[in-house]
Amino acid sequence: MFDLEDELKKLPAKPGVYIMHDSKDTIIYVGKAVSLKNRVRQYFQSSRNHTSKIQSMVSHIAYFEYIITDSELEALVLECNLIKEHRPKYNTMLKDDKTYPFIKVTVHEAYPRVMFARDMKHKAGRYFGPYTSAGAVKDTIELLCRLYKIRTCSRNLPKDEGKERPCLNYHIGQCFAPCQGYISKEEYGKSVRSVIEFLNGNYSVVLNQLTNQMQEASDRLEYEEAARCRDLINSVKQVAQKQKITNDDGTDRDVIACASDGTDAVVQVFFIRNGKLLGREHFHMSVAQGDTRSDILSEFMKQYYGGTPYIPNVVMLQEEIEDNELIASWLGKMKKRKVSIITPKKGDKEKLVELAYKNAQMVLIQDGEKIKRELKRTIGAVKEIASWLSLPEVKRVEAFDISNTNGVESVGSMVVFEDGRPRKNDYRKFKIKTVKGPDDYNSMREVLTRRFKRGIEGFTGFEVYPDIIMMDGGRGQVNIALEVLGQLGLDIPVCGMVKDDHHNTRGLYYNNVEIPIDRHSEGFKLITRIQDEAHRFAITYHRSLRSKAQVSSVLDGIEGIGPARRKALMKHFLDIDKIRAADVDELMEAEGITETVANNIYRFFH
């Protein structure tokens, strides 16, 4: 359960990106912050004058998450990537697809240029950035071209060499004029290498040069020139900010790091796709005594990649693992191409792994107690149930229930829990076909037979069997299940969730014995949740069918209304009461409803 006040207290005073979700887990807003603590808390302070858009967004927030970064620049770049990936509803200001600027060096040309770029095109040059300020990028490009006399024209060299006169930049000493052949490729290349060295991080030469020029201009009382040098220094410093959220090789990578306190561990995975960090997940692991970080990472990779549908080209790990080559070979066979597992030791890749570690460490520290409580109420509860039933292990539980009203629209439900959590994608519902009237036993026999026959026949969604079946009832329901399983040749433990006279769960019926259970235990609470969920799922389906049946029975009595027009009316009005209240003209707005039919409907209800 997401406790807003508790989570707001845990927010760090660090730069990063915050991600707002609604009740359906949809991302509705992504933002960046210099201080996550200050920025995110502002949304939930009623005293602040929020815009109507922000008020609407806040009203839909079910929970939030965040990713810490090392700088505001990294937060900004990550924000941009996530917005483009998820298109959140309330990030309307970024729908123009604006991107952050890069500096591009056209190294594939004989006489390279230094250019402003809004996006990276693979193999179209060498890119540096992205940067936060387009103005700073333009200032820096102008400065570099002037200092190192790099051409700014778009002439095709050396093909167009000598065809036109040199431009003004040559005459004022700001270009070597390679368009005239006044400089060799080798000499020009030295200047280009100096530019690349600057963009790679060696800013000291240029900054010292500008600082000296500013001081000299100030000494001469040329304050405008000194101010221009000062502004250029600021632009260079803005460009000098390092970031590691985006790279230009376009490689898909997973970045994996873990933090452990000796008992529990959190493994953080950053997903880099097409060279951009687009998201992350963290996973909790129990740690055995003596497990090293390398052991945890190795075990995590085997479990995680054994079940994930996508394997990247490169996996970057915080530490080397003992079975590195074996796991790389295994991943390569699954992907059907080579997969590399690397442990970066320096540069931006090493810093990206360090960033993943910082996020894992923060989750471990802040959510330690919450993790333990959650594990106790899920996996811990399942282990309790297994111990009561003397079963070696229980992972997957299936529970069944029947719902009807005096035998009308009788339905069955199947709910699935794995490791103590509902697995809603595996829920199934059954409309009873062979049983007439309110006969729960035979209805349950039909549901179980259909469910496990489909499993035997390999139907998708039915092929995985449970470790235990939980029936909503005692001896009778359990015997029905055992009878069906016996006829199908299946051996699956079955227990009944027995209720008392007040319809509250009181124990489990298993192997012809009712087992009393502690009503304050996590196992008991899980059984109650499973029982309630099976009942809720069944009754929701039953009500849906009953509602449709009622609509059908009412409309079917009207001349000119068949299945197609009934469907069109319900699609347009959504509710039988709205159809009843509509006049002839409004009824004719529904597809396929003629004036004659509309009059028939109106007369029927009035």
VMD Tcl script that draws the C-alpha trace (Angstrom):
set ca {
  {0.00 0.00 0.00}
  {1.44 3.39 -1.01}
  {1.56 5.72 2.01}
  {1.86 9.23 0.56}
  {3.03 10.98 3.74}
  {5.57 8.27 4.47}
  {6.95 8.32 0.89}
  {7.18 12.14 0.87}
  {9.34 11.98 4.02}
  {11.72 9.57 2.28}
  {12.37 11.81 -0.73}
  {16.09 12.69 -1.03}
  {17.38 16.23 -1.46}
  {19.17 15.17 -4.67}
  {18.70 15.82 -8.38}
  {16.64 13.31 -10.30}
  {13.47 12.48 -12.19}
  {10.07 11.81 -10.60}
  {7.41 9.67 -12.26}
  {3.71 9.99 -11.37}
  {1.36 7.00 -11.84}
  {-2.42 6.75 -11.74}
  {-4.47 3.93 -10.19}
  {-4.06 1.83 -13.37}
  {-0.22 2.08 -13.16}
  {-0.18 4.39 -16.20}
  {2.55 7.04 -16.17}
  {0.72 10.39 -16.25}
  {3.59 12.82 -15.62}
  {7.38 12.89 -15.70}
  {9.38 15.78 -14.29}
  {12.93 16.65 -13.27}
  {14.14 18.32 -10.11}
  {17.31 19.83 -8.66}
  {16.00 18.57 -5.30}
  {13.45 15.75 -5.47}
  {12.49 16.41 -1.87}
  {11.49 20.02 -2.48}
  {9.93 19.62 -5.93}
  {7.71 16.58 -5.39}
  {6.40 17.81 -2.02}
  {5.19 21.02 -3.70}
  {2.55 19.07 -5.66}
  {0.84 17.92 -2.47}
  {0.83 21.24 -0.61}
  {-2.72 22.56 -0.77}
  {-1.60 26.11 0.07}
  {0.23 26.50 -3.22}
  {-1.46 28.15 -6.20}
  {-1.47 25.28 -8.67}
  {-2.74 25.62 -12.22}
  {-5.89 23.73 -13.13}
  {-3.78 21.25 -15.10}
  {-1.59 20.48 -12.08}
  {-4.66 20.22 -9.81}
  {-6.20 17.73 -12.21}
  {-2.96 15.76 -12.45}
  {-2.50 15.60 -8.66}
  {-6.06 14.34 -8.22}
  {-5.20 11.34 -10.39}
  {-1.88 10.44 -8.73}
  {-2.04 7.02 -7.05}
  {1.70 6.78 -6.37}
  {5.04 8.11 -7.54}
  {8.56 6.80 -8.01}
  {11.87 8.48 -8.75}
  {15.36 7.95 -10.12}
  {18.24 9.89 -8.60}
  {20.97 11.27 -10.87}
  {24.35 12.90 -10.33}
  {23.43 16.26 -11.85}
  {20.53 18.38 -13.02}
  {21.71 17.86 -16.59}
  {21.39 14.09 -16.28}
  {17.94 14.54 -14.76}
  {16.93 16.76 -17.69}
  {18.17 14.27 -20.31}
  {16.51 11.34 -18.56}
  {13.26 13.32 -18.30}
  {13.35 13.93 -22.04}
  {13.95 10.24 -22.79}
  {11.14 9.06 -20.50}
  {8.63 11.57 -21.87}
  {9.33 10.47 -25.42}
  {9.02 6.81 -24.44}
  {5.82 7.00 -22.34}
  {4.00 10.10 -23.68}
  {2.47 11.01 -20.28}
  {-0.93 12.67 -20.41}
  {0.04 15.81 -18.47}
  {3.38 16.51 -20.18}
  {1.62 18.58 -22.85}
  {4.44 21.14 -23.11}
  {6.74 18.55 -24.64}
  {4.46 17.27 -27.42}
  {6.42 19.22 -30.01}
  {9.16 16.57 -29.74}
  {11.76 19.15 -28.82}
  {15.13 17.56 -28.13}
  {18.24 18.75 -26.37}
  {21.17 19.97 -28.46}
  {24.36 18.16 -29.40}
  {27.64 19.31 -30.93}
  {28.43 17.34 -34.05}
  {31.89 17.01 -35.62}
  {31.65 15.74 -39.21}
  {34.71 13.48 -38.92}
  {33.69 11.57 -42.07}
  {34.46 14.66 -44.20}
  {37.90 15.44 -45.58}
  {37.78 18.85 -43.84}
  {35.42 18.35 -40.87}
  {33.05 21.01 -39.54}
  {31.71 21.65 -36.03}
  {27.91 21.91 -36.11}
  {24.80 22.31 -33.96}
  {22.49 19.23 -33.99}
  {19.15 18.39 -32.40}
  {19.42 14.61 -32.70}
  {21.97 11.88 -33.28}
  {22.14 10.03 -36.58}
  {24.14 6.84 -36.46}
  {27.46 7.00 -38.38}
  {26.75 10.58 -39.51}
  {29.55 12.10 -37.46}
  {30.84 12.25 -33.93}
  {28.41 13.66 -31.36}
  {28.97 15.33 -28.01}
  {26.22 16.06 -25.50}
  {23.32 16.47 -25.12}
  {23.56 19.83 -23.35}
  {21.08 21.90 -21.40}
  {21.44 25.22 -23.20}
  {21.14 25.69 -26.95}
  {22.58 29.20 -26.56}
  {25.66 27.89 -24.75}
  {26.17 25.27 -27.48}
  {26.01 27.90 -30.24}
  {28.43 30.18 -28.34}
  {30.85 27.30 -27.86}
  {30.71 26.25 -31.52}
  {31.40 29.84 -32.58}
  {34.29 30.05 -30.11}
  {35.84 26.76 -31.22}
  {35.57 27.64 -34.90}
  {37.23 31.01 -34.23}
  {39.99 29.67 -31.97}
  {40.91 26.69 -34.14}
  {39.97 28.29 -37.49}
  {37.46 25.56 -38.44}
  {35.43 26.14 -41.60}
  {31.72 26.94 -41.27}
  {30.75 26.70 -44.96}
  {28.87 23.76 -46.53}
  {31.14 23.38 -49.57}
  {31.92 19.86 -50.75}
  {35.68 19.66 -50.21}
  {38.03 18.87 -51.84}
  {35.66 18.56 -54.85}
  {34.75 22.29 -54.77}
  {38.27 23.47 -53.94}
  {39.13 26.75 -55.71}
  {35.74 27.19 -57.39}
  {34.79 30.26 -55.33}
  {36.63 33.00 -53.50}
  {37.37 32.50 -49.78}
  {34.71 33.84 -47.42}
  {34.95 36.72 -44.93}
  {36.11 34.39 -42.11}
  {39.40 33.82 -43.95}
  {39.98 37.54 -44.40}
  {39.44 38.29 -40.69}
  {41.72 35.41 -39.64}
  {39.05 32.99 -38.42}
  {39.37 30.24 -41.08}
  {42.30 28.47 -42.76}
  {40.42 28.55 -46.11}
  {40.71 24.84 -46.98}
  {38.31 25.76 -49.83}
  {41.34 27.32 -51.54}
  {43.77 24.55 -50.63}
  {45.66 26.93 -48.29}
  {46.05 24.17 -45.66}
  {46.74 20.44 -45.94}
  {44.39 17.78 -44.58}
  {47.02 16.83 -42.01}
  {47.44 20.36 -40.61}
  {43.67 20.96 -40.64}
  {43.23 17.61 -38.88}
  {45.38 18.83 -35.97}
  {42.92 21.66 -35.35}
  {39.98 19.24 -35.51}
  {41.71 16.95 -32.98}
  {42.11 19.93 -30.63}
  {38.38 20.62 -30.93}
  {37.57 16.96 -30.12}
  {39.98 17.01 -27.19}
  {38.13 20.05 -25.85}
  {34.74 18.38 -26.29}
  {36.07 15.24 -24.59}
  {36.72 17.26 -21.46}
  {40.04 19.07 -21.76}
  {38.61 22.55 -21.20}
  {41.51 24.01 -19.26}
  {43.41 25.39 -22.28}
  {40.40 27.30 -23.64}
  {39.22 28.47 -20.22}
  {42.71 29.77 -19.31}
  {42.93 31.53 -22.65}
  {39.53 33.23 -22.18}
  {40.31 34.12 -18.55}
  {43.55 35.83 -19.63}
  {41.72 37.72 -22.41}
  {39.05 38.85 -19.94}
  {41.69 40.10 -17.49}
  {43.63 41.92 -20.19}
  {40.46 43.59 -21.51}
  {39.55 44.64 -17.99}
  {43.03 46.08 -17.42}
  {42.60 48.13 -20.62}
  {39.18 49.28 -19.31}
  {37.50 47.55 -22.27}
  {34.62 46.32 -20.17}
  {32.38 45.26 -23.03}
  {35.11 42.94 -24.34}
  {35.73 41.65 -20.79}
  {31.98 40.95 -20.40}
  {31.94 39.08 -23.73}
  {34.84 36.89 -22.53}
  {33.02 36.32 -19.23}
  {29.87 35.19 -21.08}
  {31.95 32.85 -23.24}
  {33.53 31.35 -20.11}
  {30.04 30.68 -18.72}
  {28.98 29.06 -21.99}
  {32.06 26.81 -22.00}
  {31.38 25.80 -18.38}
  {27.78 24.91 -19.25}
  {28.97 22.74 -22.12}
  {31.61 21.25 -19.80}
  {28.92 19.54 -17.66}
  {29.38 15.81 -18.07}
  {26.42 13.46 -18.43}
  {26.12 9.75 -19.02}
  {22.41 9.21 -19.60}
  {22.75 9.11 -23.40}
  {25.52 7.76 -25.62}
  {25.93 7.74 -29.37}
  {26.60 4.07 -30.14}
  {22.91 3.11 -30.10}
  {23.63 -0.15 -28.25}
  {20.93 -1.80 -26.13}
  {22.32 -2.36 -22.64}
  {21.15 -3.41 -19.21}
  {23.09 -1.82 -16.34}
  {22.94 -3.91 -13.18}
  {24.11 -3.08 -9.66}
  {23.11 -4.23 -6.20}
  {23.18 -3.03 -2.62}
  {23.03 -5.48 0.29}
  {22.88 -5.27 4.08}
  {23.81 -8.93 4.60}
  {20.19 -10.08 4.95}
  {18.37 -8.41 2.08}
  {19.53 -7.05 -1.25}
  {18.12 -4.68 -3.84}
  {19.21 -5.14 -7.45}
  {18.73 -2.12 -9.71}
  {18.48 -2.56 -13.49}
  {18.73 0.41 -15.86}
  {17.34 -0.21 -19.36}
  {19.27 1.56 -22.13}
  {17.64 1.21 -25.54}
  {19.01 2.77 -28.71}
  {21.64 4.45 -26.56}
  {19.14 6.15 -24.21}
  {18.23 5.39 -20.61}
  {14.49 4.77 -20.83}
  {13.60 3.22 -17.49}
  {14.58 1.09 -14.54}
  {13.32 -1.63 -12.23}
  {14.47 -2.73 -8.82}
  {14.21 -6.24 -7.44}
  {14.40 -7.48 -3.85}
  {16.39 -10.59 -3.02}
  {16.94 -12.60 0.14}
  {20.63 -13.06 0.89}
  {22.15 -16.23 2.33}
  {24.90 -15.95 4.93}
  {28.26 -15.45 3.24}
  {26.82 -14.37 -0.13}
  {29.08 -11.81 -1.81}
  {27.88 -9.08 -4.14}
  {29.22 -11.16 -7.02}
  {27.13 -14.15 -5.85}
  {23.99 -11.99 -5.68}
  {24.54 -10.56 -9.17}
  {25.20 -14.00 -10.63}
  {22.09 -15.51 -9.06}
  {19.97 -12.53 -10.09}
  {21.05 -12.76 -13.74}
  {20.17 -16.44 -13.96}
  {16.72 -15.88 -12.46}
  {15.96 -12.60 -14.25}
  {17.09 -13.47 -17.77}
  {15.53 -16.93 -17.50}
  {12.13 -15.22 -17.51}
  {12.51 -11.91 -19.33}
  {11.36 -11.72 -22.98}
  {14.17 -9.40 -24.12}
  {17.93 -9.75 -23.78}
  {20.14 -6.75 -24.67}
  {23.41 -6.86 -26.59}
  {25.46 -5.82 -23.56}
  {25.02 -6.36 -19.82}
  {27.07 -3.99 -17.65}
  {27.73 -5.28 -14.13}
  {28.93 -3.60 -10.98}
  {31.35 -6.50 -10.27}
  {32.77 -9.39 -12.21}
  {31.00 -12.70 -11.64}
  {32.61 -16.11 -11.48}
  {30.52 -17.75 -14.23}
  {30.73 -14.74 -16.58}
  {31.54 -16.68 -19.77}
  {28.99 -19.41 -19.08}
  {26.14 -16.94 -18.51}
  {27.18 -14.87 -21.56}
  {27.08 -18.03 -23.68}
  {23.66 -18.95 -22.28}
  {22.27 -15.47 -23.00}
  {23.76 -15.58 -26.51}
  {22.01 -18.87 -27.27}
  {18.66 -17.44 -26.16}
  {19.17 -14.22 -28.14}
  {20.72 -16.07 -31.11}
  {23.57 -13.58 -31.28}
  {26.56 -12.66 -29.13}
  {25.84 -11.07 -25.75}
  {28.68 -9.37 -23.85}
  {28.89 -9.12 -20.06}
  {31.28 -6.36 -19.02}
  {32.39 -4.64 -15.82}
  {33.35 -1.02 -16.66}
  {36.35 0.30 -14.74}
  {36.37 3.94 -15.84}
  {34.58 6.62 -17.82}
  {30.85 7.26 -18.27}
  {29.95 3.56 -18.31}
  {31.51 3.05 -14.88}
  {29.68 6.15 -13.62}
  {26.38 4.79 -14.98}
  {26.90 1.56 -13.01}
  {27.70 3.67 -9.94}
  {24.44 5.60 -10.48}
  {22.51 2.31 -10.57}
  {24.21 1.32 -7.31}
  {23.23 4.61 -5.64}
  {19.59 4.04 -6.60}
  {19.70 0.45 -5.30}
  {21.27 1.64 -2.05}
  {18.58 4.27 -1.58}
  {15.75 1.76 -2.11}
  {17.41 -0.67 0.33}
  {17.76 1.98 3.04}
  {14.37 3.62 2.64}
  {12.23 0.57 1.96}
  {13.96 -2.00 4.15}
  {11.16 -2.35 6.69}
  {8.44 -2.08 4.06}
  {10.12 -4.85 2.04}
  {10.22 -7.12 5.07}
  {6.55 -6.48 5.82}
  {5.59 -7.14 2.20}
  {7.62 -10.36 2.07}
  {6.02 -11.49 5.33}
  {2.48 -10.91 4.01}
  {3.18 -12.62 0.66}
  {5.97 -15.22 0.49}
  {6.00 -15.57 4.29}
  {2.23 -16.19 4.31}
  {2.52 -18.82 1.56}
  {5.23 -20.61 3.54}
  {2.95 -20.61 6.60}
  {0.16 -22.23 4.59}
  {2.58 -24.84 3.21}
  {3.75 -25.68 6.74}
  {0.13 -26.10 7.98}
  {-0.54 -28.55 5.14}
  {2.89 -30.26 5.45}
  {3.68 -29.45 1.80}
  {7.35 -28.99 0.76}
  {6.64 -25.81 -1.25}
  {3.69 -23.71 -2.37}
  {4.26 -21.08 -5.03}
  {1.16 -21.00 -7.22}
  {-2.35 -21.17 -5.72}
  {-5.58 -21.44 -7.71}
  {-8.96 -20.78 -6.07}
  {-12.45 -21.35 -7.54}
  {-15.92 -20.03 -6.76}
  {-19.45 -20.22 -8.24}
  {-21.96 -17.35 -8.46}
  {-25.60 -17.27 -9.61}
  {-29.02 -15.92 -8.69}
  {-31.43 -18.84 -8.23}
  {-29.52 -20.69 -10.91}
  {-29.79 -17.88 -13.49}
  {-26.60 -16.85 -15.37}
  {-24.49 -19.26 -13.31}
  {-20.74 -18.59 -13.62}
  {-17.45 -19.86 -12.19}
  {-14.26 -17.97 -11.38}
  {-10.64 -19.01 -11.17}
  {-8.16 -16.67 -9.47}
  {-4.42 -17.22 -9.26}
  {-1.92 -16.13 -6.63}
  {1.83 -16.57 -7.05}
  {4.19 -15.99 -4.13}
  {1.26 -14.53 -2.23}
  {0.38 -11.92 -4.87}
  {-2.58 -11.96 -7.29}
  {-1.57 -12.82 -10.85}
  {-4.50 -11.20 -12.66}
  {-3.36 -12.08 -16.17}
  {-3.96 -15.73 -15.27}
  {-7.50 -15.22 -13.90}
  {-10.18 -17.10 -15.87}
  {-13.99 -16.98 -15.88}
  {-16.42 -19.68 -16.98}
  {-20.05 -19.42 -18.05}
  {-21.77 -22.61 -16.86}
  {-23.09 -24.53 -19.87}
  {-24.21 -28.01 -18.72}
  {-25.92 -27.31 -15.39}
  {-29.44 -25.96 -14.96}
  {-30.60 -24.36 -11.74}
  {-28.69 -23.51 -8.53}
  {-26.39 -26.57 -8.36}
  {-23.03 -25.37 -7.03}
  {-21.46 -28.84 -6.83}
  {-22.10 -29.81 -10.44}
  {-21.26 -26.29 -11.59}
  {-17.90 -26.59 -9.84}
  {-17.39 -30.02 -11.42}
  {-17.89 -28.45 -14.87}
  {-15.53 -25.54 -14.15}
  {-12.72 -27.76 -12.85}
  {-13.12 -30.26 -15.68}
  {-12.94 -27.51 -18.31}
  {-9.98 -25.83 -16.61}
  {-7.78 -28.95 -16.31}
  {-8.82 -30.54 -19.61}
  {-7.63 -27.37 -21.33}
  {-4.35 -27.68 -19.43}
  {-3.90 -31.28 -20.58}
  {-4.68 -30.25 -24.18}
  {-2.08 -27.44 -23.99}
  {-4.38 -24.42 -24.27}
  {-2.48 -21.15 -23.74}
  {-3.10 -19.79 -20.26}
  {-4.07 -23.18 -18.82}
  {-0.84 -25.16 -19.23}
  {0.65 -24.20 -15.83}
  {-0.77 -26.20 -12.91}
  {-1.03 -24.94 -9.32}
  {0.89 -26.30 -6.34}
  {-2.40 -26.35 -4.47}
  {-6.09 -25.80 -5.27}
  {-8.17 -23.88 -2.73}
  {-11.93 -24.46 -2.84}
  {-14.45 -21.98 -1.45}
  {-16.04 -24.48 0.93}
  {-15.41 -27.60 2.98}
  {-15.59 -31.38 2.46}
  {-18.13 -31.35 -0.40}
  {-16.26 -28.92 -2.64}
  {-12.91 -30.62 -1.91}
  {-14.30 -34.06 -2.84}
  {-15.67 -32.68 -6.13}
  {-12.20 -31.34 -6.99}
  {-10.44 -34.61 -6.02}
  {-12.94 -36.58 -8.11}
  {-12.29 -34.42 -11.22}
  {-8.50 -34.59 -10.78}
  {-8.68 -38.38 -10.32}
  {-10.68 -38.82 -13.53}
  {-8.10 -36.71 -15.42}
  {-5.11 -38.50 -13.87}
  {-3.75 -35.42 -12.09}
  {-2.24 -35.35 -8.62}
  {-2.65 -31.84 -7.16}
  {-3.26 -31.14 -3.44}
  {-6.73 -29.70 -2.70}
  {-7.91 -27.95 0.43}
  {-11.13 -26.22 1.38}
  {-11.43 -22.76 2.90}
  {-14.01 -23.45 5.61}
  {-16.26 -20.66 6.92}
  {-18.08 -20.37 10.24}
  {-21.77 -19.53 10.81}
  {-20.98 -15.84 10.34}
  {-19.42 -16.50 6.91}
  {-15.88 -15.84 8.20}
  {-12.97 -18.15 7.37}
  {-12.21 -20.40 10.31}
  {-9.83 -23.08 8.99}
  {-8.60 -25.31 6.17}
  {-10.08 -28.70 5.28}
  {-7.28 -30.96 4.02}
  {-6.85 -34.77 3.86}
  {-10.23 -35.26 5.60}
  {-9.18 -33.11 8.55}
  {-10.13 -29.55 9.42}
  {-6.97 -27.68 10.39}
  {-7.53 -24.75 12.75}
  {-5.40 -21.70 11.94}
  {-4.27 -18.62 13.86}
  {-6.60 -15.79 12.82}
  {-3.87 -13.22 13.50}
  {-1.30 -14.92 11.24}
  {-0.25 -13.69 7.79}
  {-1.23 -17.07 6.36}
  {-4.81 -16.61 7.57}
  {-4.95 -13.10 6.10}
  {-3.74 -14.43 2.74}
  {-6.37 -17.18 2.72}
  {-9.03 -14.54 3.38}
  {-7.70 -12.38 0.53}
  {-7.74 -15.36 -1.85}
  {-11.28 -16.32 -0.82}
  {-12.56 -12.74 -1.15}
  {-10.89 -12.33 -4.53}
  {-12.40 -15.54 -5.93}
  {-15.84 -14.41 -4.72}
  {-15.40 -10.86 -6.07}
  {-14.26 -12.07 -9.49}
  {-17.17 -14.52 -9.78}
  {-19.88 -12.10 -8.66}
  {-18.56 -9.30 -10.93}
  {-18.82 -11.60 -13.96}
  {-22.27 -12.81 -12.88}
  {-23.58 -9.25 -12.47}
  {-22.20 -8.32 -15.89}
  {-24.05 -11.21 -17.57}
  {-27.23 -10.58 -15.59}
  {-27.19 -6.89 -16.60}
  {-26.75 -7.77 -20.28}
  {-29.53 -10.33 -20.03}
  {-31.89 -7.76 -18.53}
  {-31.12 -5.26 -21.27}
  {-31.63 -7.92 -23.92}
  {-34.92 -9.09 -22.48}
  {-36.32 -5.51 -22.35}
  {-35.23 -4.42 -25.85}
  {-36.08 -7.74 -27.49}
  {-39.77 -6.99 -26.88}
  {-39.69 -3.99 -29.23}
  {-40.64 -4.41 -32.88}
  {-37.70 -3.81 -35.22}
  {-35.00 -4.41 -32.58}
  {-32.63 -7.29 -33.25}
  {-29.09 -8.06 -32.00}
  {-27.39 -5.45 -34.23}
  {-29.70 -2.56 -33.28}
  {-29.68 -3.60 -29.60}
  {-25.88 -3.47 -29.67}
  {-25.92 -0.08 -31.44}
  {-28.32 1.37 -28.85}
  {-26.23 0.18 -25.92}
  {-23.04 1.45 -27.56}
  {-24.59 4.90 -28.04}
  {-26.52 5.29 -24.76}
  {-24.52 2.91 -22.48}
  {-27.50 2.53 -20.13}
  {-31.08 1.21 -20.48}
  {-32.38 4.16 -18.41}
  {-30.92 6.63 -20.92}
  {-32.67 4.79 -23.75}
  {-35.92 4.96 -21.79}
  {-35.50 8.74 -21.27}
  {-34.54 9.57 -24.88}
  {-36.92 11.24 -27.36}
  {-37.35 10.11 -30.98}
  {-34.70 12.46 -32.40}
  {-32.15 11.35 -29.80}
  {-32.90 7.68 -30.47}
  {-32.30 8.21 -34.20}
  {-28.73 9.35 -33.42}
  {-27.79 5.73 -32.70}
  {-26.46 3.83 -35.72}
  {-29.11 1.98 -37.74}
  {-32.11 3.39 -35.83}
  {-34.69 4.63 -38.35}
  {-37.57 6.97 -37.54}
  {-40.02 4.05 -37.52}
  {-37.88 2.02 -35.08}
  {-37.26 5.11 -32.92}
  {-41.03 5.66 -32.68}
  {-41.51 1.99 -31.72}
  {-38.92 2.35 -28.92}
  {-40.45 5.60 -27.67}
  {-44.00 4.18 -27.62}
  {-42.77 1.03 -25.86}
  {-41.35 3.02 -22.92}
  {-44.04 5.70 -22.81}
}
mol new
graphics top color blue
foreach p $ca { graphics top sphere $p radius 0.5 }
foreach p [lrange $ca 0 end-1] q [lrange $ca 1 end] { graphics top cylinder $p $q radius 0.2 }
display resetview
